Amino acid sequence: MRKSIKLPGKKISLFLICCLAMGVSYSQDQHYAVGADLSFLKQAEDNGFVFKDEGEGKQGLQIFRDHGYNWIRLRLFHTPTRLPNDLEYTIALAREAKELGFRFLLDYHYSDTWADPGKQFIPAAWEGKSHQELVEAVFEYTCRTMIAFRDSGAYPDMVQVGNEISNGMLWPDGKLPENWDNLAQLVQAGINGVHASCGNNPCPRIMIHIDKGGDRAFTEHFFDKINSYGIDYDVIGQSYYPWWHGSLLDLRETLYYTAKLYQKDIMVVEAAYNWKPAEYVDKKAPFDESPEGQKEFLEEVNRIVMGVPDHRGVGVFWWEPAVSRGTRGFFNEQGNALPVMEVFDRYTRK
């Protein structure tokens, strides 16, 4: 039986309603994830941007599907004021993806805006709450939103409880390194909320996501602490951007060592590279910042993940390849797909 955090009496009714689903089976889908975080795709298309493959305009999701992509990752903000990624928007995009046969990784930010190692803002609706009240809020919000996905026919296959939580989440309550006990309770509350939503569905796999793809020592320290609390998770997620996170050898060492040490499945759940000069203007780059260099980067990252011992490397996700501007996406300014889109053709086409 999965662990549950005890809640005060006034919250017990919702807890019992949600926990009617506890004890059902858990998804153990091991298909290799050819993935993309496409959280802005719907907004781009709603604003009239046309994605093109070999010059032909197509639905953005279909282009990715045509090139072997089988997972979509979508972030969810609590109550965003500027960004589109609220519950209604995210459900709509998840449903479109599910209809095309994608599996779905849901990324909870537990914030109204971006949450990452440099910032983890508490949602405005939760400001002023005590630690125990935040634990309750995380459980109830996770359970409620997961049920909304389930009832809409867009139930996730995997869930991240927090985004890049190397320095904790829901600051200052769950900020690291000073508040490890609080962070552990917040993370487990989110996991309990996921498990409580499953109904007759296999429960999604749980990912813990940090941003240390090239830092073996930090990764070991972080997951030793997570494991010391008995946190109940299935997959280790890493971000890897070489200008921040080290060399490809650093990535290989971190992933290989982590797989052997923890016997957990591992994904590079965020990766990106530029198709024109941006990060390496004044220093030598591991690959040319060009369309071909971007493609070579993804090929090398994928080789490293596929080579993780014991088949523990289970997928790669590109971060926001379907943006209508910028230099890290898969499309140029005219909307035409770049060579990087073809990386997985060799693996998936028959």
Number of C-alpha atoms within 10 A of each C-alpha: 6 10 13 16 14 12 15 10 8 8 13 12 10 13 23 12 11 23 19 13 17 20 14 16 15 14 14 13 12 11 11 16 21 24 26 24 24 26 25 20 22 23 18 17 16 9 10 9 18 17 28 19 19 8 11 11 14 12 14 19 20 15 17 25 18 15 18 20 23 22 27 27 27 24 23 25 22 20 18 17 11 8 13 17 24 16 18 13 14 21 22 14 21 28 18 15 22 18 11 13 13 23 24 24 26 26 22 19 26 26 24 22 21 17 22 19 14 12 18 26 19 24 17 12 12 14 11 10 14 11 17 14 14 22 22 24 20 25 26 22 17 24 25 18 18 24 21 17 21 18 11 13 14 23 26 24 21 23 26 27 28 27 26 25 26 22 22 30 30 26 15 15 20 25 19 17 12 13 16 18 15 21 25 19 21 28 26 23 29 27 28 25 29 30 29 28 27 26 19 11 15 16 25 26 21 24 27 24 24 27 25 24 30 25 18 19 11 16 22 16 10 18 18 13 15 19 13 10 14 11 19 16 19 17 21 25 25 27 26 26 20 20 12 13 16 15 17 19 11 16 26 20 17 22 30 20 17 23 19 13 11 13 14 16 21 26 25 28 26 24 23 22 30 22 24 18 14 13 15 15 10 8 7 9 14 14 15 19 22 17 20 15 20 25 23 19 23 21 15 12 19 20 13 19 22 17 16 22 15 12 14 24 26 20 21 26 26 25 22 21 26 27 25 23 14 15 22 23 24 29 25 20 14 13 20 17 23 20 17 22 22 17 17 16 13 10 11 13 9 5
